[in-house]
Amino acid sequence: MVFRLLAAAILLVFYGFYVFKLISQNRRSIKTNQAGIGNKPPKVLITEKIMSLANVLVIVASVCSIFAVKNPPAAWVRIIGLLTGVLAIAIFGLAVITMKTSWRVGIPEEKTELITSGIYQWSRNPAFVGFDLLYMSMCLLFFNIPLLVVSLWAAVMLHLQILQEEEHMRRMFGGGYILYTERTSRYFGRR
């Protein structure tokens, strides 16, 4: 029961950061969620829509797993899952806070600021790293094949989204972004 409550808390806090940021930017008249909408190439729109669907299905699968899994992994695996979930929250929270008003879901149509400080010194995509760690956390806590499949699907879709965002960032920020990619890894680490 304790693992179920802690897993639910991890999901609530993680997605709480997400929803809070959407609401706070909406109050500033910033259109944060731009995934799958706007005047973008069809490939980008399709990827964003599929990514969004995959992420919603991961939430559903995670919540269902919390309440439905009868034979969870060993306690030590679940403890690693909890720690991974806490790390996911920390990384995602830092990413969202560091981005300030430049944070968007999907490729923005308007120009935002290139953020290279804070956690973005260590990862070009810390918010996506946070999502991947969250998926891993739920799989370690309540392993089942459907959760694993949708988690892997969502992680692949996030990676495809990153590739499209990188192309957009090169066009938007030019040499400044290229220099940033030369010193900061896509997922984690300095070069």
Sequence and secondary structure as in RCSB ss.txt:
>XXXX:A:sequence
MVFRLLAAAILLVFYGFYVFKLISQNRRSIKTNQAGIGNKPPKVLITEKIMSLANVLVIVASVCSIFAVKNPPAA
WVRIIGLLTGVLAIAIFGLAVITMKTSWRVGIPEEKTELITSGIYQWSRNPAFVGFDLLYMSMCLLFFNIPLLVV
SLWAAVMLHLQILQEEEHMRRMFGGGYILYTERTSRYFGRR
>XXXX:A:secstr
 HHHHHHHHHHHHHHHHHHHHHHHHHHTT   B TT SS  HHHHHHHHHHHHHHHHHHHHHHHHHHH SS   H
HHHHHHHHHHHHHHHHHHHHHHHHGGG  BS  SS      SGGGGT S HHHHHHHHHHHHHHHHS  HHHHHH
HHHHHHHHHHHHHHHHHHHHHHHTHHHHHHHHHB SSS B 
